[in-house]
Structures are given as structure tokens and as C-alpha cells.
Amino acid sequence: MKCDLPGQRVTTTTMLMRAALSLFILLTCLRVWVGPFPILPEARGQIPDAGLQRKLLLEEAQRTNQLLSDIKRFLESGDLNVRIKGADNQVRSERLEN
């Protein structure tokens, strides 16, 4: 066996590792040269309908605006009573204790 460096012996393991590395580099170069292979079939999507998407977006915006208008009208109409479940129980228990 030929030695690469003086005083160094090339073993069978070293030769196998070099062969494996050379094969890996060769396959990598081949893969880069050829290009990617499709593993999965191509996805076939539908052509987007921009008009329909815009219409749906406008309908959703109108529905949101209507809900916000209802909330605004409700808040402007008068007093608003807020009840918190846990707080109501604590207030009642404190009143009963006094």
C-alpha cells in the first residue's frame, strides 16, 4: 500500500472511508448537476378567483362594521350594568358577614 505521508500506513479502514467519502462526493455532484427529483406528485391547485375573494372580504368587512355599529349604539343608548360572577359572590358574602 502506498503511504500518503512518510511514516504513516494506510489501512483497509482508511481506504474504505476514502472510497465512501469519494462516492458520497460523486453522488452529491451528480445530484447538483441533474437537479432535484420530484418526490411527491405536483400539487394541482385551483386558479384563484380574485373577484370572489374580494367580494368575500368586503362582505366580512361589512358584517364586522355592522356588529361594531350595534355595539356602539348599545353603549350610547344608556347605562351599562356589568356583572362578574366571582366578584358578586364575594360582595354578597361580605354583606352577610356585616
C-alpha positions as MATLAB code, in Angstrom:
seq = 'MKCDLPGQRVTTTTMLMRAALSLFILLTCLRVWVGPFPILPEARGQIPDAGLQRKLLLEEAQRTNQLLSDIKRFLESGDLNVRIKGADNQVRSERLEN';
ca = [
       0.000    0.000    0.000;
       1.181    3.463   -0.844;
       1.625    5.879    2.057;
       0.420    9.465    1.839;
       2.751   10.798    4.494;
       6.120    9.435    5.481;
       5.847    7.120    8.458;
       2.085    6.637    8.043;
       0.500    3.385    6.993;
      -2.754    3.271    5.050;
      -5.105    0.677    6.493;
      -8.078   -1.023    4.899;
     -10.421    1.012    7.065;
      -8.875    4.239    5.822;
      -9.235    3.095    2.221;
     -12.892    2.164    2.757;
     -13.590    5.532    4.379;
     -11.923    7.347    1.493;
     -13.905    5.284   -1.021;
     -17.175    6.010    0.806;
     -16.371    9.730    1.002;
     -15.435    9.807   -2.682;
     -18.687    8.054   -3.598;
     -20.680   10.486   -1.456;
     -18.998   13.490   -3.099;
     -19.584   11.997   -6.556;
     -23.286   11.396   -5.832;
     -23.647   14.917   -4.422;
     -22.093   16.415   -7.558;
     -24.367   14.286   -9.737;
     -27.419   15.393   -7.758;
     -26.457   19.062   -8.131;
     -25.812   18.613  -11.848;
     -29.097   16.800  -12.591;
     -31.291   18.878  -10.257;
     -33.925   17.924   -7.730;
     -36.118   14.928   -8.387;
     -39.803   15.330   -7.580;
     -40.515   13.056   -4.631;
     -44.188   13.948   -4.344;
     -46.594   14.444   -7.208;
     -47.201   18.038   -8.212;
     -49.901   19.866   -6.325;
     -52.640   20.905   -8.645;
     -54.425   23.878   -7.131;
     -57.311   25.807   -8.459;
     -56.834   29.125  -10.165;
     -57.647   31.764   -7.555;
     -60.677   33.884   -8.258;
     -59.635   37.391   -7.237;
     -63.128   38.798   -7.744;
     -64.721   36.226   -5.455;
     -62.024   36.703   -2.824;
     -62.531   40.477   -2.884;
     -66.321   40.048   -2.639;
     -65.976   37.751    0.387;
     -63.541   40.164    2.016;
     -65.943   43.088    1.524;
     -68.869   41.068    2.919;
     -66.837   40.193    6.005;
     -65.811   43.841    6.472;
     -69.458   44.952    6.173;
     -70.537   42.321    8.715;
     -67.798   43.480   11.115;
     -68.804   47.124   10.648;
     -72.441   46.236   11.343;
     -71.507   44.445   14.578;
     -69.366   47.385   15.684;
     -72.219   49.791   14.898;
     -74.596   47.667   17.003;
     -72.147   47.668   19.910;
     -71.655   51.444   19.616;
     -75.412   52.063   19.537;
     -75.899   49.824   22.580;
     -73.190   51.643   24.528;
     -74.527   55.090   23.574;
     -78.126   54.188   24.475;
     -77.703   54.382   28.238;
     -76.364   52.734   31.343;
     -74.474   49.522   31.173;
     -74.542   47.018   34.013;
     -71.594   44.683   34.302;
     -71.670   41.585   36.486;
     -68.661   39.488   37.365;
     -69.546   36.075   38.750;
     -66.745   35.678   41.277;
     -66.970   39.298   42.494;
     -70.758   39.126   43.044;
     -70.386   36.112   45.327;
     -67.648   37.828   47.355;
     -69.698   41.015   47.813;
     -72.762   39.053   48.968;
     -70.708   37.037   51.464;
     -69.140   40.237   52.845;
     -72.584   41.838   53.235;
     -73.903   38.787   55.061;
     -70.952   38.846   57.470;
     -71.556   42.513   58.411;
];
